[in-house]
Amino acid sequence: MHIYFTAVAQVRYIMRKVFRMIDDDAKTLGLDPLAHQALLQVYGSRKQGLRVSALADRLDIAPSFASNIVKQLVKEKLLKRGADASDLRAAVVTLTSEARELCHEIDARARLRVNALIDQLEADERKVAQSILMFYIGPGHIGRSGGRRKPPASG
């Protein structure tokens, strides 16, 4: 049972470090971390657009709070509102090109910092980290024990 908790502790340690790095990168570029998460949820959605209610669900926040975040991001020209083709009474938010660029910049910064974190870990810790962070480090990152491959392009 101790091995299980060792793995849980390691995963939670790595995830907290990575989330803090990403949040710091978002803040450095002038974006509130929850606003960044909102942009990621919209960008990463199947149709690259979400209703505010769906965004609230994805962020696990109240719809009124999500609505306030959306209003601010629209004001900052990072989101735009449009009609939902399946229900013209509802609005869908999508990213602007500026928001897309901002997401890519935060992602690029995060990849560098995550790779540096991975390189500092012991071999067994690195294996756990690589399995849970594959989307950031890419399948070619090996760490201290070998060479590296350039991370895949964001997209």
Backbone as numpy.savetxt, mean C-alpha at the origin, in Angstrom:
# Nx Ny Nz CAx CAy CAz Cx Cy Cz
4.27 -25.48 20.00 3.46 -24.30 20.00 4.32 -23.03 20.00
5.49 -23.10 20.63 6.38 -21.94 20.66 6.81 -21.53 19.25
7.03 -22.49 18.37 7.44 -22.19 16.99 6.37 -21.34 16.30
5.12 -21.68 16.54 4.01 -20.91 15.97 4.08 -19.45 16.43
4.24 -19.23 17.73 4.28 -17.86 18.25 5.54 -17.12 17.81
6.63 -17.86 17.63 7.84 -17.25 17.09 7.56 -16.73 15.68
6.89 -17.52 14.87 6.54 -17.10 13.51 5.57 -15.93 13.53
4.56 -15.97 14.39 3.60 -14.86 14.50 4.31 -13.58 14.90
5.19 -13.69 15.89 5.93 -12.51 16.35 6.79 -11.93 15.23
7.45 -12.80 14.48 8.31 -12.35 13.38 7.49 -11.66 12.28
6.39 -12.26 11.91 5.53 -11.68 10.88 5.01 -10.32 11.32
4.53 -10.23 12.56 3.99 -8.95 13.05 5.08 -7.89 13.15
6.28 -8.28 13.55 7.41 -7.34 13.60 7.70 -6.77 12.21
7.81 -7.65 11.25 8.14 -7.22 9.89 7.02 -6.36 9.31
5.79 -6.78 9.49 4.67 -6.01 8.93 4.58 -4.63 9.57
4.76 -4.53 10.87 4.72 -3.22 11.53 5.84 -2.32 11.01
7.04 -2.88 10.85 8.16 -2.09 10.33 7.85 -1.59 8.92
7.34 -2.48 8.09 7.06 -2.12 6.70 5.94 -1.08 6.63
4.86 -1.29 7.39 3.77 -0.33 7.36 4.23 1.05 7.84
5.08 1.08 8.85 5.61 2.37 9.32 6.47 3.03 8.26
7.27 2.25 7.57 8.11 2.80 6.50 7.22 3.42 5.41
6.20 2.70 5.01 5.31 3.18 3.96 4.58 4.44 4.43
4.09 4.41 5.66 3.41 5.60 6.21 4.36 6.79 6.24
5.60 6.57 6.65 6.59 7.65 6.68 6.85 8.19 5.28
6.94 7.30 4.30 7.16 7.74 2.92 5.98 8.57 2.43
4.77 8.15 2.77 3.58 8.92 2.37 3.61 10.31 3.02
3.92 10.35 4.31 3.99 11.63 5.02 5.06 12.54 4.42
6.22 11.97 4.09 7.31 12.74 3.50 6.86 13.41 2.20
5.97 12.74 1.47 5.48 13.28 0.21 4.19 14.07 0.40
3.85 14.37 1.66 2.72 15.24 1.96 1.36 14.58 1.96
1.34 13.27 2.14 0.07 12.54 2.10 -0.17 11.83 3.43
-1.34 12.05 4.00 -1.72 11.35 5.22 -1.74 9.83 4.94
-1.23 9.00 5.86 -1.19 7.56 5.62 -2.56 6.94 5.28
-3.63 7.39 5.94 -4.94 6.81 5.62 -5.40 7.27 4.24
-5.07 8.48 3.86 -5.39 8.96 2.51 -4.61 8.13 1.48
-3.37 7.80 1.80 -2.57 6.94 0.92 -3.24 5.58 0.78
-3.70 5.02 1.89 -4.39 3.73 1.83 -5.65 3.83 0.97
-6.34 4.95 1.07 -7.54 5.15 0.25 -7.16 5.14 -1.23
-6.10 5.86 -1.57 -5.65 5.86 -2.97 -5.27 4.46 -3.43
-4.58 3.73 -2.59 -4.19 2.36 -2.95 -5.41 1.46 -3.17
-6.41 1.61 -2.31 -7.60 0.78 -2.45 -8.34 1.09 -3.75
-8.41 2.37 -4.09 -9.07 2.74 -5.35 -8.25 2.24 -6.53
-6.96 2.50 -6.50 -6.06 2.11 -7.59 -6.02 0.59 -7.76
-6.02 -0.11 -6.65 -5.91 -1.56 -6.69 -7.23 -2.29 -6.90
-8.32 -1.56 -6.96 -9.61 -2.22 -7.17 -9.70 -2.74 -8.60
-10.55 -3.70 -8.79 -10.67 -4.38 -10.08 -10.85 -3.40 -11.24
-11.72 -2.40 -11.07 -12.00 -1.44 -12.14 -11.29 -0.10 -11.92
-10.39 -0.06 -10.95 -9.66 1.16 -10.58 -10.61 2.30 -10.23
-11.71 1.93 -9.60 -12.68 2.90 -9.13 -13.58 2.24 -8.10
-13.97 2.99 -7.08 -14.80 2.45 -6.00 -15.87 3.45 -5.60
-17.00 2.93 -5.16 -17.98 3.76 -4.48 -17.40 4.09 -3.10
-17.85 5.19 -2.53 -17.35 5.59 -1.21 -17.67 4.51 -0.18
-18.83 3.89 -0.28 -19.20 2.84 0.68 -18.25 1.65 0.58
-17.85 1.30 -0.64 -16.90 0.20 -0.81 -15.52 0.58 -0.29
-15.15 1.83 -0.50 -13.87 2.31 0.03 -13.87 2.26 1.55
-14.97 2.69 2.17 -15.09 2.62 3.63 -14.91 1.19 4.11
-15.53 0.26 3.40 -15.42 -1.15 3.77 -13.97 -1.63 3.63
-13.30 -1.25 2.54 -11.92 -1.67 2.32 -10.96 -1.07 3.36
-11.28 0.13 3.83 -10.43 0.77 4.84 -10.86 0.42 6.26
-12.00 -0.26 6.39 -12.56 -0.63 7.68 -12.82 0.61 8.54
-13.47 1.60 7.92 -13.83 2.84 8.61 -15.29 3.16 8.31
-15.86 4.08 9.06 -17.24 4.50 8.85 -17.38 5.19 7.49
-18.51 4.98 6.81 -18.72 5.63 5.52 -18.60 7.16 5.58
-19.04 7.76 6.67 -18.93 9.23 6.78 -17.47 9.67 6.83
-16.63 8.88 7.50 -15.21 9.19 7.56 -14.57 9.01 6.18
-14.95 7.95 5.47 -14.44 7.72 4.12 -14.86 8.87 3.20
-16.10 9.34 3.38 -16.60 10.45 2.58 -15.75 11.70 2.80
-15.37 11.96 4.04 -14.51 13.12 4.34 -13.13 12.97 3.70
-12.58 11.77 3.74 -11.28 11.53 3.11 -11.39 11.76 1.60
-12.47 11.24 1.00 -12.68 11.41 -0.43 -12.81 12.89 -0.78
-13.59 13.63 -0.01 -13.74 15.07 -0.26 -12.39 15.78 -0.25
-11.56 15.44 0.72 -10.23 16.07 0.81 -9.37 15.68 -0.39
-9.40 14.42 -0.78 -8.58 13.97 -1.91 -9.08 14.55 -3.23
-10.38 14.77 -3.35 -10.92 15.43 -4.54 -10.45 16.88 -4.56
-10.51 17.53 -3.41 -10.05 18.92 -3.29 -8.57 19.05 -3.66
-7.78 18.04 -3.27 -6.34 18.03 -3.58 -6.05 17.54 -4.99
-7.10 17.24 -5.76 -7.00 16.77 -7.14 -6.27 15.43 -7.25
-6.48 14.57 -6.24 -5.91 13.23 -6.27 -6.98 12.18 -6.62
-8.23 12.52 -6.36 -9.36 11.68 -6.76 -10.32 12.52 -7.57
-11.07 11.84 -8.43 -12.16 12.50 -9.14 -13.41 11.64 -9.02
-14.54 12.31 -8.99 -15.83 11.62 -8.89 -16.42 11.44 -10.29
-17.09 10.33 -10.45 -17.79 10.06 -11.71 -19.02 9.23 -11.43
-19.89 9.14 -12.40 -21.12 8.35 -12.24 -20.80 6.86 -12.32
-21.54 6.09 -11.55 -21.43 4.63 -11.60 -22.34 4.15 -12.73
-21.76 3.51 -13.72 -22.52 3.07 -14.89 -23.65 2.11 -14.53
-23.48 1.36 -13.44 -24.52 0.40 -13.05 -25.63 1.03 -12.20
-25.37 2.22 -11.66 -26.36 2.92 -10.84 -26.05 4.41 -10.90
-26.76 5.12 -11.75 -26.45 6.54 -11.97 -26.68 7.41 -10.74
-27.34 6.88 -9.72 -27.51 7.63 -8.48 -26.25 7.63 -7.63
-25.40 6.67 -7.88 -24.18 6.51 -7.08 -22.97 7.09 -7.80
-21.99 7.51 -7.01 -20.74 8.04 -7.57 -19.61 7.05 -7.33
-18.68 7.06 -8.24 -17.48 6.24 -8.14 -16.29 7.19 -8.15
-15.32 6.92 -7.29 -14.11 7.74 -7.28 -12.98 6.98 -7.98
-12.19 7.72 -8.74 -11.04 7.17 -9.45 -9.84 8.08 -9.22
-8.66 7.56 -9.45 -7.44 8.33 -9.27 -7.19 9.27 -10.43
-6.58 10.39 -10.12 -6.07 11.28 -11.16 -4.67 10.79 -11.53
-4.14 11.30 -12.62 -2.78 10.91 -13.01 -1.77 11.33 -11.95
-2.02 12.46 -11.30 -1.13 12.91 -10.22 -1.11 11.91 -9.07
-2.27 11.39 -8.72 -2.36 10.41 -7.64 -1.65 9.11 -8.02
-1.79 8.71 -9.27 -1.11 7.50 -9.74 0.40 7.67 -9.60
0.90 8.81 -10.02 2.34 9.08 -9.91 2.79 9.08 -8.45
1.97 9.65 -7.58 2.29 9.68 -6.16 2.34 8.27 -5.58
1.40 7.43 -5.94 1.40 6.03 -5.48 2.66 5.31 -5.95
3.06 5.55 -7.20 4.27 4.92 -7.73 5.52 5.42 -7.00
5.56 6.70 -6.67 6.71 7.26 -5.96 6.82 6.67 -4.55
5.70 6.58 -3.85 5.71 5.99 -2.51 6.13 4.53 -2.60
5.62 3.82 -3.60 5.98 2.41 -3.79 7.48 2.26 -4.05
8.03 3.11 -4.89 9.47 3.03 -5.20 10.31 3.26 -3.94
9.93 4.25 -3.15 10.65 4.52 -1.90 10.51 3.33 -0.94
9.31 2.78 -0.87 9.07 1.65 0.04 9.91 0.44 -0.37
9.99 0.17 -1.66 10.78 -0.98 -2.12 12.23 -0.86 -1.67
12.80 0.32 -1.80 14.19 0.52 -1.38 14.36 0.26 0.11
13.45 0.80 0.90 13.55 0.65 2.36 13.26 -0.78 2.80
12.32 -1.44 2.15 12.01 -2.83 2.50 13.20 -3.72 2.15
13.80 -3.50 0.99 14.98 -4.29 0.63 16.10 -4.09 1.64
16.29 -2.87 2.11 17.32 -2.61 3.13 17.00 -3.33 4.42
15.72 -3.34 4.81 15.31 -4.07 6.01 15.59 -5.56 5.86
15.23 -6.12 4.73 15.43 -7.55 4.48 16.92 -7.90 4.60
17.75 -7.04 4.05 19.19 -7.30 4.09 19.75 -7.31 5.50
19.09 -6.68 6.45 19.58 -6.62 7.83 19.16 -7.83 8.66
18.25 -8.64 8.15 17.73 -9.76 8.92 18.65 -10.97 8.84
18.51 -11.83 9.83 19.21 -13.11 9.82 18.57 -13.99 8.75
19.27 -15.04 8.33 18.81 -15.88 7.22 17.40 -16.42 7.43
17.11 -16.96 8.64 15.78 -17.53 8.87 14.71 -16.44 8.89
15.05 -15.28 9.44 14.11 -14.16 9.46 13.87 -13.64 8.04
14.93 -13.62 7.26 14.83 -13.15 5.88 13.89 -14.04 5.07
13.94 -15.32 5.31 13.06 -16.26 4.59 11.59 -15.96 4.90
11.29 -15.73 6.17 9.92 -15.38 6.57 9.52 -14.06 5.93
10.41 -13.08 6.01 10.11 -11.76 5.45 9.87 -11.83 3.96
10.68 -12.59 3.26 10.51 -12.70 1.81 9.17 -13.32 1.45
8.74 -14.29 2.24 7.47 -14.95 1.92 6.27 -14.03 2.13
6.34 -13.13 3.11 5.20 -12.25 3.36 5.28 -10.92 2.62
6.44 -10.59 2.11 6.62 -9.29 1.44 6.97 -9.42 -0.04
6.67 -10.54 -0.64 7.05 -10.79 -2.03 6.59 -9.67 -2.97
5.44 -9.09 -2.68 4.92 -8.03 -3.56 5.76 -6.77 -3.49
6.54 -6.55 -2.44 7.40 -5.37 -2.35 8.81 -5.66 -2.84
9.34 -6.82 -2.49 10.74 -7.06 -2.80 10.92 -7.74 -4.15
9.89 -8.36 -4.67 9.98 -9.03 -5.96 10.65 -10.38 -5.81
10.36 -11.28 -6.74 10.88 -12.65 -6.63 12.38 -12.76 -6.81
13.04 -11.74 -7.36 14.47 -11.84 -7.61 15.36 -11.35 -6.49
14.79 -10.73 -5.44 15.61 -10.21 -4.36 16.08 -11.36 -3.48
17.37 -11.44 -3.30 17.94 -12.52 -2.50 18.48 -12.02 -1.18
18.93 -10.79 -1.12 19.45 -10.26 0.13 20.94 -10.47 0.28
21.42 -10.45 1.53 22.85 -10.49 1.83 23.55 -11.72 1.26
22.82 -12.81 1.16 23.48 -14.05 0.79 23.76 -14.16 -0.71
23.32 -13.20 -1.50 23.55 -13.31 -2.93 23.23 -12.01 -3.64
23.13 -12.12 -4.95 22.88 -10.95 -5.77 21.45 -10.47 -5.69
21.20 -9.40 -6.43 19.87 -8.80 -6.47 19.44 -8.64 -7.90
18.16 -8.57 -8.02 17.55 -8.23 -9.29 16.79 -6.94 -9.07
16.74 -6.12 -10.07 15.97 -4.87 -9.97 14.52 -5.22 -9.70
13.86 -4.52 -8.75 12.44 -4.83 -8.48 11.61 -4.63 -9.72
10.52 -5.41 -9.85 9.65 -5.25 -11.01 9.05 -3.85 -11.03
8.74 -3.37 -12.22 8.15 -2.05 -12.37 6.79 -2.02 -11.70
6.49 -0.89 -11.07 5.17 -0.72 -10.43 4.13 -0.63 -11.52
2.93 -1.09 -11.19 1.90 -0.92 -12.19 0.64 -1.51 -11.87
